[in-house]
Amino acid sequence: AQKITQTQPGMFVQEKEAVTLDCTYDTSDQSYGLFWYKQPSSGEMIFLIYQGSYDEQNATEGRYSLNFQKARKSANLVISASQLGDSAMYFCAMREGRDSSASKIIFGSGTRLSIRP
Amino acid sequence: GAVVSQHPSWVICKSGTSVKIECRSLDFQATTMFWYRQFPKQSLMLMATSNEGSKATYEQGVEKDKFLINHASLTLSTLTVTSAHPEDSSFYICSARGQPISTEAFFGQGTRLTVV
């Protein structure tokens, strides 16, 4: 069963607009972590934001915020005031179980975001 | 964030030869390293998890005799693709977690392997 679902294969957004990238997840663990990574065409994985399952506040990092709805098992990424440099693949990811250095992280299928000037 | 260096960034090899990819943590002790494979326009698929000083744990469907993983020190893990074939051509990327524990995993730059 797919654990991380990203239903938007691609999105086009006008520069300076806000954009929401969808992510739903499936886990039976009470403790887990959710991540968003950005992958530009160069291939590197850039960490954007993290949300722990017990965190009461939605995570924010600059223009990135994570809309965490635990009951719905969703962890959408919101990018405010999009920029041309935001064009890239975006992956939602999850770590299951209590955090330890051995906890593996699994990825969703990704969303390709393209920003129009 | 912590730095993970992966080498080489790209490699072309002949079918039937073996290729070694290195993943180094430069400023922290990587107790665990993860190896992923990514086909064009697809997601990262976890291949295996390696812990320093012990045998790697492979995900279902990944041939351990074909993809040899060694994690001999706290700063170095290697992935060797043995008897490479064109279907092994892919983007391979490592990530590392360690001490002190951080919430994120740090990724190498990736290696683009082309087998001709």
Interface residues (C-beta under 8 A of the other chain):
Chain A: G33 F35 Y37 S42 G43 E44 M45 F47 Y50 G52 F91 D99 S100 S101 A102 S103 K104 I105 I106 F107 G108 S109 G110
Chain B: G1 T31 T32 F34 Y36 Q42 S43 L44 M45 L46 T49 N51 F91 I93 S95 R97 G98 Q99 I101 T103 E104 A105 F106 F107 Q109 G110 R112
